[in-house]
Amino acid sequence: MPKRILIVEDEPELQRAIQLILDLDGYATLTARGGAEGLQMLDQQPVDLLILDLMMPGVDGWEVLRQLKGQGKMEILPVILLTAKDQSIDKMLGLKVFGARDYITKPFERKDLLERVAKALE
């Protein structure tokens, strides 16, 4: 059974590109256009990995991380942050404070994304 990955990304073209890359590699993908929709989907169906954008209108990725950490889900749900924010403070917060498995900055390479997804799912 293929691993299920939820992609929370507000840019439709990028969301479709990530979904296509992962689908072609054999993963089952779900998508959400924002943090609120992503949190709702996580409550409704289990996934094996969350790919999360940080900068989104409304409920942003930081708020999603806060809620997941507060619910104790960060220990069991691997999260890859995929964002244009490349400041070291953002990486430290995402990886060390919230416990994300990986941090990828946009733009990214297809091969790099697939390698990091495979590693996060180990």
BELQUI-V233546 format. One record per residue. N is the residue number from 1. RES is the residue in one letter. PSI is psi in whole degrees, 0 to 359 (999 if undefined). BURIAL is + if it has 9 or more other ideal C-beta (glycine too) atoms within 8 Angstrom, else -. D_CENTER is the distance of its C-alpha to the mean C-alpha in whole Angstrom. Layout:
n,res,psi,burial,d_center
N,RES,PSI,BURIAL,D_CENTER
N,RES,PSI,BURIAL,D_CENTER
//
This chain:
n,res,psi,burial,d_center
1,M,131,-,20
2,P,148,-,17
3,K,140,-,14
4,R,128,+,12
5,I,128,+,8
6,L,126,+,7
7,I,117,+,6
8,V,103,+,6
9,E,129,+,8
10,D,348,-,12
11,E,110,-,13
12,P,319,-,15
13,E,317,-,16
14,L,320,+,13
15,Q,315,+,11
16,R,321,-,14
17,A,314,-,14
18,I,316,+,11
19,Q,317,+,12
20,L,315,-,15
21,I,313,+,14
22,L,320,+,12
23,D,317,+,15
24,L,338,-,18
25,D,5,-,17
26,G,6,-,17
27,Y,156,+,14
28,A,122,-,14
29,T,147,+,11
30,L,153,+,11
31,T,151,+,10
32,A,143,+,10
33,R,358,+,12
34,G,174,+,11
35,G,319,+,10
36,A,315,-,14
37,E,321,+,13
38,G,316,+,10
39,L,320,+,12
40,Q,316,+,14
41,M,321,+,13
42,L,329,+,12
43,D,334,-,15
44,Q,329,-,17
45,Q,138,-,15
46,P,145,-,14
47,V,162,+,11
48,D,341,-,11
49,L,144,+,7
50,L,125,+,4
51,I,120,+,1
52,L,125,+,3
53,D,147,+,6
54,L,320,+,9
55,M,101,-,12
56,M,151,+,13
57,P,156,-,16
58,G,235,-,17
59,V,108,+,14
60,D,179,+,12
61,G,326,+,9
62,W,319,-,11
63,E,322,+,13
64,V,314,+,10
65,L,317,+,10
66,R,315,+,14
67,Q,317,+,14
68,L,318,+,12
69,K,318,+,14
70,G,330,-,17
71,Q,0,-,17
72,G,16,-,17
73,K,343,+,14
74,M,336,+,12
75,E,336,-,15
76,I,341,-,14
77,L,112,+,10
78,P,137,+,8
79,V,131,+,5
80,I,124,+,4
81,L,128,+,5
82,L,107,+,6
83,T,161,+,9
84,A,349,-,13
85,K,111,-,14
86,D,19,-,16
87,Q,143,-,18
88,S,330,-,18
89,I,322,-,18
90,D,318,+,15
91,K,315,+,14
92,M,315,+,16
93,L,312,+,15
94,G,315,+,11
95,L,313,+,13
96,K,316,-,16
97,V,313,-,16
98,F,341,+,13
99,G,24,+,12
100,A,151,+,9
101,R,328,-,10
102,D,165,+,9
103,Y,113,+,9
104,I,131,+,10
105,T,145,+,12
106,K,145,-,13
107,P,160,-,15
108,F,163,+,14
109,E,143,-,16
110,R,310,-,15
111,K,318,-,17
112,D,316,+,15
113,L,312,+,11
114,L,321,+,13
115,E,317,-,14
116,R,325,+,11
117,V,313,+,10
118,A,318,-,13
119,K,319,+,14
120,A,332,+,11
121,L,354,+,12
122,E,999,-,16
//
